[in-house]
């Protein structure tokens, strides 16, 4: 019974195990199939999402490419339009030039016709003149023959008698003229002194005039203006505080204006700002470093300038403070006239006049160079610049004559040497010369042009030239229209018109030049 049960139980167990295995396999297979299906669905979903994203990305890229294409096309169209406009402008210029050329050709043809007509007329007049000359020679020959017959003298005897009479008459006239010349010479001693001054001016006459309040600094682009100003204006405020110069940043293209009454500070600011823009680092700390460095460089440049001026004028020695003040003149101006250029000009003029009078030229040039040194001394000092310069030069052991010239060139103290008077005269010449003070170079040139136009307005004047910095106007006249007597009246008329229409310091000399030239050609 037990064995029977075992035999029955074993197959049942086997069958149950088989069923269990089959059911496990079946359910496992179904589960895997479901996972595969789910994975496939997710894969399809991912692919669909990827395709949608790819389509969106493609669409965005196409839009960007189209935008960029339209932008390139617009730039190209603008460039083409600009070139087309330039070509149209060039075409207009070319047409205008062609028209001008045609007009010039017409003018030349007309002048050629006028020349041919004038030449024919001149040939006819020449023929008439030659015929009249032949007739005149014939009449002269007949007249000489009649005179010889009437006087009973040969031509040689008549010439000798005439020469003897003329010689005696000339001696009497020359004696009278010699006496008149001696009397006139006594009256012209003052004119001789003026002549010495004029000769000095003729040998040295420069033209210069400077603006003394602002400096214009050119920049590479207007973007640099923002860097100069800095965030909330901190850079420009730091720069103005360190340099003491007003920085004007306005709408002027590619330019910044530096304004200050002190030209040395303005020069330091200009050089410092140039270095900052070149370096590219612009911030308050860097600004202070660069300004201090430039200030030291300018001090060295001032000293070198003073030494170079002394060497140029042949002067040597002197206290370093004196040399430094001479260098400072380069950055100072008086009534728009650069102080160093003015002092050098006064030195040259004084040296030339001293040489004419046989005085010490070296001492004269030194005194003239330093005559305005009081203008470079500390501005806190009170009193006239002549007396300030007098005390300053005396403090640093300058020559006593030089010290007196400095103090007396504006009559603030008595003169002790003729050199003082020469320096005073040269100072007046340099300051009063047209174009030196109170006007710009442009205004000076316009006034010289006006001077020439006044002379040119008279009939018979062919050319006019303003020379000696506007001190003299030389007028060339046509000898056929203006004779010698008329030339004197013309000089007087021009001088009166200049007095009525122009404003100028000193006086202007009017010189009329009348020259007749006879030209012929040997063929």
Buried (B, 14 or more C-beta within 10 A) or exposed (E): EEEEEEEEEEEEEEEEEEEEEEEEEEEEEEEEEEEEEEEEEEEEEEEEEEEEEEEEEEEEEEEEEEEEEEEEEEEEEEEEEEEEEEEEEEEEEEEEEEEEEEEEEEEEEEEEEEEEEEEEEEEEEEEEEEEEEEEEEEEEEEEEEEEBEEEEEEEEEBEEEEEEEEEEEEEEEEEEEEEEEEEEEEEEEEEEBEEBBBEBBBEBBBBBBEEBEEBEBEBEEEEBBEBBBBEEEEBBBBBBEBBEBBBBBEEEEEBBBBEBEBBBBBBBBBBBBBBBBEEEEBBBEBBBBBBEEBBEBBBEBBBEBBBEBBEEBEBEEBBEEBBBBBBBBBBBBBEBBBBBBBBBBBBBBBBBBBBBEEBBBEBBBBBBBBBBBBBBBEEEEEEEBBBBBBBBBBEBEBEEBBBBBBBBBBEBBEBBBEBBBBBBBBBBBBBEBBBBBEBEBEBBBEBBEBBBEBBEEBEBBEEBBBBBBBBBBBBBBBBEEBEEEBBEEBBEBBBEBBEEEBEBBEEBEBEBEBEEEEEEEEE
